[in-house]
Amino acid sequence: MKPYNKKPYDNNRQYDKKPYVKRPKEEGLMVNVRDGEPIEKALRRLKKKMINNKVLETYRDKQFYVKPSEKRKQAKAAAVARWKKQQKKNEDRY
């Protein structure tokens, strides 16, 4: 790798990193309302985008602090529920 901005006294290899490139900032969730389009339809599209990006889910998760032990307990309960659902589905097949 060709060194960038190498200084003769700099021995900590930070000069091997590529220079910072400024990237365009993302707009976030944005819905353009078309001409003559009802606002309800645009709101529905916004809601769908928010659901797909899990905005509300992360908001609800971060509203309150949940202890790591509680997170593990909830994850285990969800796994058991999924397993029971799968067992029930398989039982109905045969």
GIGIKA-V274871 format. One record per helix or strand. SS is the DSSP state (~ for helix, > for strand). FROM is the first residue (numbers start at 0). TO is the last residue. If there is no record, write none. Layout:
((SS	FROM	TO) (SS	FROM	TO))
This chain:
((~	13	15) (~	38	51) (~	54	62) (~	67	92))
